[in-house]
Amino acid sequence: MFYDLSQRGSTPKYLYLYQLIRHDILTGRLSSGTHLPSKRTLSKELGIGIITVANAYDLLQSEGYIVSMERKGFFVQNISTLQKPNINYSQPSINLDEQDSSADFEPEYFVDTKANRISLDLFPKNTWNQLMRKTLSQGNEQLYRTVPYNGLFSLRLAIANYLQSSVGIYCNPSQIVIGAGTEYLFNRLALMLGRTCVFGFEDPGNKNLINTCTRFGCECRSIPVDYGGLIVDSLEKSEVDVMHVSPDNHFPTGIRMSASRRNELINWAYRGYKRFIIEDGYDSEFLYNVHNSPTLYTMDTAGKVIYINTFSKTMVPALRISYMVLPASLMKLYKDAMGFYSCTVSSFEQYTLAQFISQGHLNSHINRLKRHYAGIRKKLVSAIGASPLNKISSIYEFDAGTHLLLTVHTELDDEAIRSAGVQKGLSLQLYSDYCSSEFTKRTGVLVINYATINPEKIVPFIARLCDVFPECRRDSQDNFDAAR
């Protein structure tokens, strides 16, 4: 019995296997009395779990298609009294050598400038692995118990101490909620605050959160930003109740919200009882030659600001651990509305991360990353300045984050730039990818995340980037003709 389960789509494997076997029974391919393979044999033949086969067999048996005989196995029942369905498809043969498409990964590029990429080589894997092994070897019973809805106390305490020393946020560990990713926590907030709330997002900005909010059934508005940050006057004219902002490092512009705009935004929140601000600290740990500005959370005196951040960029994306700090006024509401949910992060990872932070490894790692990224940025800017791109482009870099903007004066539109980049082995991100309205859209602007660029690849990367633009090639040819 060979079945191709790759065509099941979103149907669970056990249910799809049940449907295929039932089809063969009803159409006579498996006649009455046929001895079916054992669950273990069929699971090996199809390369699936024995539980999957057991569930399919149980369903077939409960509906009278097969019968189990002690010490003999499973046999097809006499189903002559059952009506055969009108099925006009044939079961395709299975290719046992074919790879499961679900195991495929994204294509490899010479340089990938996506914003969610970081350099994995810099992560202290040995330290993390040692802490993980120590956590597992201690045999703490808490590791095997249900994790509280807001996360383990040890991690919440470590985060509270870290926030106090790094950004001046003083909070009680009971105000912190741990979750598997920013999108998950945002979903919880939307559920708590209610679908009737209108959510606002910076434009340009994070479209993933907009999609999360929209699919949840909430109404969204895009509020433009300028060189001072979020335009609060535009926010005031909207119907937004909850505004998501990244004041310390707006993506993709890299702008830091001015002090006056921060005050305006806080005052906006104070003028409505349903109004709240979600302050996103993503990528704000990487500041160069500047000091931290007061967070909106520390400026707030009325419980209107929710602080949210993730460890995906400071550590590794695979570590899906994010957190939010709720004002005391919202914590009770969150517990009442969300307290029955279990925390979505395993206790093993939470205990390990708590030790990683408490022992100072996180601070050391961030300092190491800052030095590395500052060096990469300097080399990248220098390489652009020494290339033909220098004559047709402008660099916009700020003292925060891990990316810069490169505006190229070119005849190519954004899709042509992206396509030409792929041909050169480059995955290029455009400013327009993050714009929600035509008002904020600008063409020919590349968002270059340099966090993953190997220093040895910087010059070859810029050379390939020059080949993307015909203006660079023409300039090189003109210089060659002039030299002759």
C-alpha positions in Angstrom: 0.0 0.0 0.0 1.7 3.1 -1.3 0.0 6.5 -1.0 1.2 10.0 -1.9 0.5 12.3 1.0 2.1 15.3 -0.5 -1.1 16.4 -2.2 -3.0 16.7 1.1 -2.8 20.5 1.3 -4.0 21.7 4.7 -5.7 18.3 5.5 -4.2 16.5 8.5 -2.1 13.5 7.5 -4.2 11.0 9.4 -7.4 12.2 7.8 -5.9 12.3 4.3 -4.6 8.7 4.7 -8.1 7.7 6.0 -9.7 9.2 2.9 -7.3 7.4 0.5 -7.8 4.0 2.1 -11.6 4.5 2.3 -11.5 5.4 -1.4 -9.7 2.2 -2.3 -12.2 0.2 -0.2 -15.2 1.8 -1.8 -13.9 1.5 -5.3 -13.0 -2.2 -4.9 -9.2 -1.8 -5.1 -9.1 -3.2 -1.6 -11.6 -6.0 -1.6 -13.5 -7.5 1.3 -11.2 -9.7 3.5 -8.0 -8.0 2.4 -5.3 -8.1 5.1 -4.0 -4.6 5.7 -0.4 -3.9 6.8 0.2 -3.4 10.4 0.4 0.1 11.7 4.1 -0.1 12.2 4.7 -1.5 8.7 2.6 1.1 7.0 4.2 4.0 8.9 7.6 2.8 7.7 6.4 2.4 4.1 4.9 5.9 4.0 7.6 7.6 6.2 5.0 8.9 8.6 4.4 8.5 12.4 2.8 5.3 13.7 0.3 7.5 15.6 -0.9 9.0 12.2 -1.6 5.4 10.9 -3.2 4.4 14.1 -5.6 7.4 14.0 -6.5 6.7 10.3 -7.2 3.0 11.2 -9.2 3.9 14.2 -11.4 6.2 12.1 -11.9 3.5 9.4 -12.7 0.9 12.1 -15.3 3.2 13.8 -17.1 3.7 10.5 -17.1 0.0 9.6 -14.7 -0.1 6.8 -12.1 -2.3 8.5 -12.1 -4.7 11.5 -9.4 -5.6 13.9 -8.9 -9.3 14.7 -6.8 -10.2 17.8 -3.3 -11.4 16.9 -4.1 -11.3 13.2 -4.3 -7.6 12.3 -6.7 -5.5 10.3 -9.0 -6.7 7.6 -11.3 -5.0 5.1 -15.0 -5.4 5.9 -17.7 -6.4 3.5 -19.1 -3.0 2.5 -21.4 -4.2 -0.3 -24.3 -2.5 1.4 -22.5 0.9 1.4 -23.1 3.3 -1.5 -20.0 3.9 -3.5 -19.2 7.6 -4.0 -18.8 9.0 -7.4 -15.1 9.5 -7.5 -13.4 10.3 -10.8 -9.8 10.7 -9.8 -7.0 8.1 -9.7 -4.5 7.7 -7.0 -1.1 8.9 -8.4 1.9 6.7 -7.8 4.3 7.9 -5.1 7.9 8.9 -5.8 9.8 7.6 -2.8 12.9 9.6 -3.8 11.1 12.9 -3.9 12.0 15.4 -1.2 9.2 16.8 1.0 8.6 20.3 -0.2 7.8 21.4 3.3 11.5 20.9 4.2 12.6 23.4 1.6 14.4 26.6 2.7 14.6 30.0 1.1 17.1 30.2 -1.7 20.7 31.2 -0.8 22.0 34.6 -2.0 25.5 36.0 -2.1 24.1 38.8 0.1 20.6 38.9 1.6 19.6 42.4 2.9 16.3 41.5 4.5 15.7 43.3 7.8 15.1 40.1 9.8 18.5 38.6 9.0 21.3 38.7 11.6 24.8 37.3 11.8 24.5 33.9 13.5 28.3 33.6 13.7 28.4 36.2 16.4 26.0 34.5 18.7 27.7 32.8 21.7 26.4 29.3 20.9 28.8 27.6 23.4 27.6 29.7 26.3 24.0 29.2 25.4 24.4 25.5 25.0 26.2 25.2 28.3 23.4 27.1 30.1 20.8 24.9 28.4 22.6 21.7 29.4 22.9 23.0 33.0 19.2 23.9 33.0 18.3 20.4 31.9 20.7 18.6 34.2 19.5 20.3 37.4 16.2 18.3 37.1 14.1 21.2 38.4 10.5 20.0 38.6 9.3 23.4 37.4 10.6 22.6 34.0 7.9 20.0 33.5 5.0 22.0 34.9 2.6 24.2 33.0 4.1 27.6 32.4 2.1 30.5 33.9 0.2 32.6 31.3 2.6 35.5 31.7 5.8 33.4 31.7 8.3 32.2 34.4 9.0 34.5 37.2 12.8 34.1 36.9 12.8 35.4 33.3 10.4 38.2 34.1 12.6 39.3 37.0 15.7 39.1 34.7 14.0 41.2 32.1 12.8 43.8 34.7 16.4 44.2 36.0 17.7 44.4 32.4 15.2 47.1 31.4 16.0 49.2 34.5 19.8 49.2 33.7 19.5 49.5 29.9 16.6 51.9 29.2 15.6 53.2 32.6 12.2 51.4 32.7 11.2 50.6 36.3 8.6 47.9 36.5 7.5 45.0 38.6 8.0 41.5 37.1 4.2 41.0 37.5 3.7 43.6 34.8 5.7 41.6 32.2 4.2 39.1 29.8 6.3 36.6 27.8 5.2 35.3 24.4 6.4 33.6 21.3 7.1 36.6 19.0 5.9 40.2 18.7 3.0 39.2 16.4 1.7 36.8 19.1 1.8 39.4 21.8 0.1 41.9 19.5 -2.6 39.4 18.9 -3.2 39.1 22.6 -3.3 42.9 23.0 -5.9 43.2 20.2 -8.0 40.5 21.8 -7.8 42.3 25.2 -8.5 45.8 24.0 -11.2 44.6 21.7 -11.9 44.4 18.0 -13.8 47.7 18.1 -10.5 49.6 18.7 -8.9 51.2 15.7 -5.2 50.5 15.5 -2.7 52.9 14.0 0.7 52.1 12.4 3.6 54.2 11.1 3.8 54.6 7.4 6.2 53.3 6.2 6.4 50.6 8.8 6.0 47.0 9.8 3.4 45.4 7.5 3.5 42.1 9.4 1.8 43.7 12.4 -0.8 45.3 10.1 -1.6 42.0 8.5 -1.8 40.4 12.0 -4.2 43.1 13.1 -6.3 43.0 10.0 -6.7 39.2 10.0 -7.8 39.4 13.6 -10.7 41.6 12.4 -9.4 45.0 13.7 -9.6 48.2 11.7 -6.2 49.8 10.9 -5.0 53.2 9.9 -1.6 54.2 8.4 -0.1 57.4 9.9 2.8 59.0 8.0 6.2 59.9 9.5 8.6 62.7 8.7 12.1 63.6 9.9 10.7 64.3 13.4 9.0 60.9 13.6 5.3 60.2 13.7 3.2 63.1 12.5 0.9 63.5 15.5 -1.3 66.1 13.7 -2.2 63.3 11.2 -2.9 61.0 14.1 -5.1 63.5 15.7 -7.3 63.7 12.6 -7.6 59.9 12.4 -10.0 57.7 14.4 -7.1 55.7 15.9 -7.5 54.4 19.5 -4.2 52.4 19.8 -1.0 53.7 18.1 2.0 51.5 17.5 5.3 53.4 17.2 9.1 52.8 17.2 10.3 56.0 18.6 14.0 55.0 19.2 14.6 53.5 15.8 11.9 53.8 13.2 12.0 51.2 10.5 12.9 51.6 7.7 13.8 55.3 7.9 16.1 54.9 11.0 14.6 58.2 12.4 14.5 58.8 16.2 11.4 60.6 17.3 12.1 64.1 18.5 11.4 65.1 22.1 8.6 67.4 21.1 6.8 64.7 19.1 7.1 62.3 22.1 5.4 64.9 24.3 2.7 65.4 21.6 2.1 61.7 21.3 1.8 61.3 25.1 -0.7 64.1 25.3 -2.7 62.6 22.4 -3.1 59.4 24.5 -4.2 61.4 27.5 -7.1 63.0 25.6 -9.0 59.7 25.2 -9.9 57.0 27.7 -9.6 54.3 25.0 -6.3 55.6 23.7 -3.1 53.7 24.2 0.4 53.7 22.8 2.3 50.5 22.0 6.0 51.4 22.1 8.1 49.0 20.1 11.7 48.8 21.1 12.8 46.6 18.2 16.4 47.1 17.2 16.8 50.0 19.6 19.6 48.4 21.5 22.0 49.3 18.7 22.8 53.0 19.3 26.1 54.5 18.1 27.6 57.7 19.4 24.3 58.8 21.0 22.6 58.4 24.3 19.2 56.8 25.0 16.2 59.1 24.9 13.6 58.7 27.6 11.2 56.0 26.6 7.5 56.8 26.2 6.9 54.3 29.0 9.0 56.3 31.4 7.4 59.6 30.3 3.9 58.2 30.9 2.2 59.0 34.2 -1.3 57.8 33.4 -0.8 54.1 32.4 -1.2 54.8 28.7 2.0 53.2 27.3 2.7 49.5 26.6 6.3 48.6 26.0 7.1 45.7 23.7 10.3 44.2 22.5 11.9 40.9 21.3 15.2 39.0 21.6 15.1 38.0 17.9 17.5 40.7 16.8 19.8 40.8 19.8 20.1 37.0 19.9 18.8 34.7 17.1 15.5 34.7 15.2 14.9 31.1 16.0 14.6 32.1 19.7 11.0 33.2 19.5 10.8 35.0 22.8 9.3 38.5 23.1 7.9 40.4 26.0 5.7 43.3 26.8 5.4 45.6 29.9 1.9 46.5 30.7 0.9 49.5 32.9 -0.5 48.3 36.2 -4.0 49.5 35.1 -4.0 47.1 32.2 -2.4 44.1 34.0 -5.5 43.1 35.8 -7.6 43.4 32.6 -5.0 41.2 30.8 -5.1 38.6 33.6 -8.9 38.5 33.6 -9.1 38.3 29.8 -6.0 36.2 29.0 -5.2 34.4 32.2 -6.6 31.1 30.9 -4.0 31.0 28.0 -0.8 29.1 28.6 2.5 30.8 27.9 3.7 29.9 24.4 7.4 29.7 25.2 8.9 26.5 26.7 10.1 26.5 30.3 13.5 25.2 29.1 14.2 28.2 27.0 12.8 30.6 29.6 15.1 29.3 32.3 18.1 29.4 30.0 17.4 32.9 28.9 16.9 34.1 32.4 20.4 32.8 33.3 21.9 34.3 30.1 20.6 37.7 31.1 21.3 37.5 34.8 24.9 36.5 34.3 25.6 39.4 32.0 26.0 37.5 28.8 23.3 39.5 27.0 24.9 42.8 27.7 28.3 41.5 26.6 26.8 40.1 23.5 25.0 43.3 22.6 28.2 45.3 23.1 30.1 42.9 20.8 27.4 43.3 18.2 27.5 47.1 18.4 31.2 47.1 17.7 30.8 44.6 14.9 27.9 46.5 13.2 29.6 49.8 13.5 32.6 48.4 11.7 30.5 46.9 9.0 28.6 50.1 8.4 31.8 52.1 8.1 33.2 49.7 5.6 30.0 49.6 3.6 29.7 53.4 3.4 33.4 53.5 2.3 32.9 50.9 -0.4 29.8 52.7 -1.8 31.8 56.0 -1.8 34.6 54.4 -3.8 32.3 52.8 -6.4 30.4 54.1 -9.4 27.3 54.2 -7.1 28.7 57.3 -5.5 27.8 59.5 -8.4 24.2 58.3 -8.7 23.2 57.7 -5.1 22.8 59.2 -1.7 23.3 57.5 1.7 21.0 58.1 4.6 22.4 56.6 7.8 21.4 57.3 11.4 23.0 56.5 14.7 20.9 53.5 15.4 19.9 50.1 14.1 21.5 47.8 11.6 20.5 49.2 8.2 20.9 52.3 6.0 19.0 53.8 3.1 20.5 54.1 -0.3 18.7 56.4 -2.7 19.7 55.6 -6.3 18.9 57.9 -9.2 18.0 55.3 -11.8 15.7 54.7 -14.7 14.8 51.3 -13.2 11.6 50.9 -11.2 11.6 49.0 -7.9 10.6 45.6 -9.4 13.3 45.9 -12.1 15.8 46.6 -9.4 14.7 43.6 -7.4 14.7 41.3 -10.4 18.2 42.5 -11.5 19.4 41.9 -8.0 18.3 38.3 -7.9 20.2 37.7 -11.2 23.3 39.0 -9.4 22.7 36.8 -6.4 21.4 39.6 -4.2 18.1 39.7 -2.3 17.3 43.5 -2.2 14.7 45.2 -0.1 13.1 48.4 -1.3 11.7 51.3 0.8 8.4 50.9 -1.1 8.0 47.4 0.4 7.2 49.0 3.7 4.8 51.8 2.5 1.1 51.5 2.9 0.1 54.6 0.8 1.2 56.4 -2.3 1.8 59.5 -0.2 4.7 57.9 1.6 6.1 55.8 -1.3 9.5 56.6 -2.8 11.0 54.6 -5.6 14.7 53.7 -6.1 15.4 53.6 -2.4 17.2 50.5 -1.1 16.9 49.3 2.5 20.3 47.7 3.2 20.4 45.6 6.3 24.1 45.0 6.9 23.8 42.7 10.0 24.5 39.6 7.9 27.1 40.9 5.5 30.4 39.3 5.9 33.2 41.9 5.9 35.0 40.1 3.2 31.9 40.3 1.0 31.4 44.0 1.2 33.4 45.1 -1.8 32.1 42.2 -4.0 28.6 43.0 -2.8 28.9 46.6 -3.9 30.4 45.5 -7.2 27.4 43.3 -7.9 25.1 46.1 -6.8 26.7 48.4 -9.3 26.0 45.9 -12.0 22.3 46.1 -11.2 22.1 49.7 -12.4 22.7 50.6 -16.1 23.8 54.1 -15.0 26.8 52.6 -13.2 27.8 50.5 -16.2 27.5 53.6 -18.5 29.7 55.6 -16.1 32.3 52.8 -16.0 32.3 52.7 -19.8 32.6 56.5 -20.1 35.6 56.5 -17.7 37.2 53.7 -19.8 36.6 55.7 -23.0 38.0 58.9 -21.4 41.1 57.0 -20.2 41.8 55.8 -23.8 
